[in-house]
Amino acid sequence: MLEWLFEWLFKPYIDKLVDQRIKENMFERYWQQKNEETRQRINRLRRSLDPSTQDAQAETSEELLSSSGIQKGREEPRVQVTSDKATIKKNKELSAMKAKLMRKK
């Protein structure tokens, strides 16, 4: 009895969810296939064109890695300033020692 009740209540809902998931997968596969076909057509066209243009395309399409540390858009590098009191005191002492040594020469 209980099994029949659950089947009667939930079966249409479950069937609807399964159909929806199948449709989503179908659309995803369709777009994946279309994108792959487009890439293959582009590659065939590039190969059929002048080989020197293909080399130029390969050179310009290099990507920078995020870990390379190259920063775009800045003309001047930013210098990190430390405001630690101990560091400031140490820098003052070092500059005083440097000045003292420079006077002796």
RAFENTA-V622838 format. One record per run of one state. SS is the DSSP state (2 for helix, 1 for strand, 0 for the rest). FROM is the first residue (numbers start at 0). TO is the last residue. Records with the same first field share a line. If there is no record, write none. Layout:
SS->FROM-TO / FROM-TO
This chain:
0->0-0 / 48-49 / 60-64 / 68-83 / 104-104
2->1-47 / 50-59 / 65-67 / 84-103
